[in-house]
Amino acid sequence: MNATVYNEFAPPPVGGFGRSLSFALFMHLLLLAALTWGIQWKTEPNTLSASAELWSALPAEAAPAAVEPEPTPPEPVQKVAPKPEPKPAPAPPKVNAAAEREAADIALKKEKEKKKLEEKKAADLEKKKLEKEKLDKEKERAKEKEKAKELEKKKKEEALKKEEAAAKAKEEAKKAAAEEKRAAALRSENLKRMQGMAGATGDENAKGNALKASGPSASYAGRIRARIKPNITFMDDVTGNPKAEVEVKTSPDGTILSRKLLSSSGNKAWDEAVLKAIDKTAVLPRDEDGRVPPVLEISFRPKD
C-alpha cells in the first residue's frame, strides 16, 4: 500500500539508464586493464574479509537525468587479459600444542644432555691435564733426587780419594822417615865398625859388618828344645817322624809371651802336646851373650 502511494508521487522513470550503466562499467574495466598492463604489480597474499550492510528506511528512487545525445561508440580496443594473481603460499599445517610442548621438552633435554656431556669432557680433560702435570712434577723430583744422589756419591768418592791420597802420602812419608832412620843407623853401624873392627867376634869367613852376630848361637836351638821337650806328654804311636813348627815370642828376660803353630805336623795330638809343653815351660834360657831373641821359630819331631 505504501509502495503504491510512493510510486504515484515519484517522478517518471528516465529511459537509457541501463545502457549508461553498462558503458560506465565497461570503461572502468578498460581503465583497470590498462593500469594492470602498464604497471607490474607485486602483490602478496593478503586475505581480507569484510562485510557491510546498507539499508535505508524507505526506498528512494533517483530523479530523472538530463537527456544527453547518444555518444559515438568508441573504437574497439583489444582486451588484455589481466595477469593471474599469484596463489598464496599454503599455510603451514597446524601443530598440536601438546606435540609442540613435547618437542620443546625433548629439544631442551637433548640440549641439557649435550651441555652435560661437554662439561664432563672438559672435566676429564682438566683431570688428565692435572694428572699429567702431577706426573711431570714427580718425574722432575725423581730426577732431582737422582742428581742429588749422584752429586753426593761424587763428593764421597772425592773425599775417599783425598783420604787415600793423604794416607798414601802419610805412608810414603813414614816409609821415607823409616828409610832415613835405617840409613842413619846403617851409617852409625858402619862408623862403629870402622872404629872398632879389632873387637869383632865373627870368624874368618864371616861376611857381616857388625861387631857381633845379632842372631842366636848355633847351640841355642838345642838348648831350647832340651828345655821344652821334657814337658811334652805324648803316648800315641806315630807313623813316620812328622815335624811341627812353632813360633815363640818372648820378653827380654826370656818369659814366653805367646806361641803359634806355623806348620802342622799332620797329627793334631802331637801339635797340641808341643803347644802345651811350651806353655808349661813358661821361661826360656838366655843365650851365650845373655840375651833372649824376641822371636824364635822352633821345630819338634816325636822321634828326635
C-alpha positions in Angstrom: 0.0 0.0 0.0 2.9 2.3 0.9 4.8 1.3 -2.3 1.7 2.1 -4.3 1.5 5.5 -2.7 5.1 6.2 -3.3 5.0 5.3 -7.0 2.2 7.6 -7.5 4.1 10.6 -6.3 7.5 9.6 -7.8 8.9 11.2 -11.0 8.5 9.3 -14.1 11.4 6.9 -14.9 14.1 8.0 -17.3 15.0 5.9 -20.3 18.5 4.7 -21.1 19.7 4.1 -17.6 20.8 0.5 -18.2 22.8 1.4 -21.2 24.7 4.2 -19.4 25.5 1.8 -16.5 26.9 -0.8 -18.9 29.0 1.7 -20.7 30.4 3.0 -17.4 31.3 -0.4 -16.2 33.0 -1.2 -19.5 35.1 2.0 -19.3 36.2 1.1 -15.7 37.2 -2.3 -16.7 39.2 -0.9 -19.6 40.9 1.5 -17.4 41.7 -1.2 -14.9 43.2 -3.4 -17.7 45.4 -0.5 -18.9 46.7 0.1 -15.4 47.4 -3.6 -14.9 49.2 -3.8 -18.2 51.4 -0.7 -17.6 52.4 -1.4 -14.0 54.0 -4.7 -12.8 52.0 -5.2 -9.6 53.8 -7.2 -6.9 51.3 -8.4 -4.5 51.5 -10.5 -1.5 48.7 -12.8 -0.5 46.6 -10.9 2.0 43.3 -12.4 2.8 41.0 -9.7 4.0 37.4 -10.3 4.7 34.9 -7.5 5.3 31.1 -7.3 5.4 28.8 -4.3 5.1 25.1 -3.9 5.3 23.5 -0.9 3.6 19.9 -0.1 4.4 17.5 2.8 4.2 14.2 3.5 5.9 12.4 3.8 2.7 13.5 3.0 -0.9 14.2 6.2 -2.8 14.4 6.5 -6.5 16.7 9.0 -8.1 15.4 12.0 -10.1 15.4 11.8 -13.9 18.7 12.6 -15.5 19.1 15.2 -18.3 18.7 13.9 -21.8 22.0 13.7 -23.5 22.8 12.8 -27.0 23.9 9.3 -27.6 27.7 9.0 -27.6 29.5 7.7 -30.6 30.7 4.2 -29.7 34.5 4.1 -29.3 36.7 2.1 -31.5 37.0 -1.4 -30.3 40.0 -1.8 -28.0 41.8 -5.1 -27.8 41.2 -6.6 -24.5 44.2 -7.5 -22.5 43.7 -10.3 -20.1 45.0 -9.4 -16.6 47.8 -11.4 -15.2 46.6 -14.0 -12.8 47.4 -13.1 -9.3 49.9 -15.4 -7.6 48.5 -18.0 -5.4 49.2 -17.5 -1.8 51.6 -20.0 -0.2 49.9 -22.8 1.6 49.8 -22.1 5.3 51.9 -24.5 7.4 49.9 -27.3 8.9 48.7 -26.6 12.4 50.6 -28.4 15.1 49.1 -29.6 18.2 50.1 -27.6 21.3 50.9 -30.8 23.3 53.1 -32.1 20.5 54.9 -28.7 20.4 55.5 -28.8 24.2 56.8 -32.4 23.9 59.1 -31.5 21.1 60.3 -28.4 23.1 60.9 -30.7 26.1 62.8 -33.2 24.0 64.9 -30.4 22.5 65.6 -28.9 25.9 66.5 -32.4 27.3 68.9 -33.0 24.4 70.5 -29.6 24.9 71.0 -30.3 28.6 72.5 -33.7 27.9 74.8 -32.2 25.3 75.9 -29.5 27.7 76.4 -32.1 30.5 78.5 -34.2 28.1 80.6 -31.2 27.1 81.1 -30.3 30.8 82.1 -33.9 31.5 84.6 -33.9 28.6 86.0 -30.6 29.8 86.3 -32.0 33.4 88.0 -35.2 32.1 90.5 -33.1 30.0 91.2 -31.0 33.1 91.7 -34.1 35.2 94.1 -35.6 32.7 95.9 -32.3 32.5 96.3 -32.2 36.3 97.4 -35.8 36.4 100.0 -35.2 33.6 101.3 -32.1 35.5 101.5 -34.2 38.7 103.3 -37.0 36.9 105.7 -34.5 35.3 106.4 -33.0 38.8 107.1 -36.4 40.3 109.5 -37.2 37.4 111.2 -33.9 37.9 111.5 -34.6 41.7 112.9 -38.1 41.0 115.4 -36.6 38.6 116.5 -34.0 41.2 116.8 -36.7 43.8 118.9 -38.8 41.4 121.1 -35.8 40.6 121.5 -35.2 44.4 122.5 -38.8 44.9 125.0 -38.6 42.1 126.4 -35.4 43.5 126.6 -36.9 47.0 128.3 -40.1 45.5 130.8 -37.9 43.7 131.5 -35.9 46.8 132.1 -39.2 48.8 134.3 -40.6 46.1 136.3 -37.4 46.0 136.6 -37.4 49.8 137.7 -41.0 49.7 140.3 -40.3 47.0 141.6 -37.4 49.1 141.7 -39.6 52.2 143.5 -42.3 50.2 145.9 -39.8 48.8 146.5 -38.4 52.3 147.0 -41.9 53.7 149.4 -42.8 50.8 151.3 -39.6 51.3 151.5 -40.3 55.1 152.6 -43.8 54.4 155.2 -42.6 51.9 156.4 -40.0 54.4 156.5 -42.8 57.1 158.5 -45.0 54.8 160.8 -42.2 53.9 161.4 -41.5 57.6 162.0 -45.2 58.3 164.3 -45.4 55.3 166.1 -42.3 56.6 166.3 -43.8 60.1 167.6 -47.0 58.7 170.2 -45.2 56.6 171.2 -43.2 59.7 171.5 -46.4 61.7 173.5 -48.1 58.9 175.8 -45.1 58.8 176.2 -45.3 62.6 176.9 -49.1 62.4 179.4 -48.6 59.7 181.1 -45.9 61.7 181.3 -48.1 64.7 182.5 -51.0 62.6 185.2 -48.8 61.2 186.1 -47.5 64.6 186.2 -50.9 66.4 187.0 -53.5 63.7 189.5 -55.2 66.1 186.7 -56.1 68.5 184.6 -58.1 66.0 183.6 -61.6 67.0 183.0 -63.1 63.6 185.0 -65.9 62.1 187.4 -65.6 59.1 184.6 -66.5 56.6 182.0 -64.1 58.2 180.6 -61.5 55.7 178.7 -59.3 58.2 179.7 -55.8 59.1 178.6 -55.8 62.8 180.9 -56.3 65.7 178.8 -59.2 66.9 176.2 -61.5 65.3 172.7 -60.5 66.2 171.2 -64.0 65.9 171.2 -66.8 68.4 174.2 -69.0 68.7 174.5 -72.4 67.0 173.8 -74.3 70.2 170.9 -72.1 71.4 168.2 -74.0 69.4 169.3 -77.3 71.0 169.2 -75.7 74.5 165.6 -74.5 73.8 164.5 -78.0 72.7 166.2 -79.5 75.7 164.2 -77.1 78.0 160.8 -77.8 76.4 160.9 -81.5 75.4 160.7 -82.9 79.0 157.4 -81.1 79.3 155.9 -82.9 76.2 153.4 -85.6 77.2 152.7 -87.8 74.2 152.0 -91.6 74.3 150.5 -92.2 70.9 152.1 -94.2 68.1 153.0 -92.0 65.1 153.7 -93.2 61.6 156.9 -91.6 60.4 158.5 -88.6 62.2 156.3 -85.5 61.4 157.6 -82.0 62.2 155.6 -79.3 63.9 156.9 -75.8 63.6 156.1 -73.3 66.3 156.7 -69.5 66.6 157.5 -68.3 70.1 157.6 -64.7 71.2 159.5 -63.8 74.4 160.3 -60.8 76.6 164.0 -59.7 77.2 164.2 -61.8 80.3 163.0 -65.0 78.5 159.4 -65.1 79.6 157.2 -66.7 76.9 154.6 -64.2 75.8 152.8 -66.2 73.1 153.2 -69.2 70.9 151.7 -70.0 67.5 151.7 -73.1 65.3 153.3 -72.2 62.0 153.2 -75.6 60.3 151.2 -78.6 61.5 152.7 -82.0 61.6 149.5 -83.6 60.4 148.9 -85.1 63.7 146.7 -82.9 65.8 147.6 -84.7 69.1 151.3 -84.1 68.6 150.7 -80.4 67.7 148.6 -79.9 70.9 151.2 -81.7 73.0 154.0 -79.4 71.7 151.9 -76.2 72.4 151.1 -77.4 75.9 154.7 -78.1 76.7 155.7 -74.6 75.6 153.0 -73.2 77.9 154.3 -75.4 80.7 157.9 -74.2 80.2 156.9 -70.6 80.7 160.5 -69.2 80.6 163.3 -69.9 78.1 167.1 -69.9 78.9 169.4 -67.0 77.9 171.9 -67.3 75.0 175.6 -67.1 75.4 175.6 -63.3 75.2 173.0 -63.2 77.9 170.1 -62.2 75.6 166.9 -64.0 74.6 165.8 -63.4 71.0 162.3 -61.8 70.9 161.0 -64.2 68.2 162.0 -67.9 67.8 161.0 -70.5 65.3 161.4 -74.0 66.7 160.6 -77.4 65.2 159.7 -80.5 67.1 159.7 -84.2 66.0 158.3 -87.0 68.2 161.2 -89.4 67.5 164.1 -86.9 67.8 
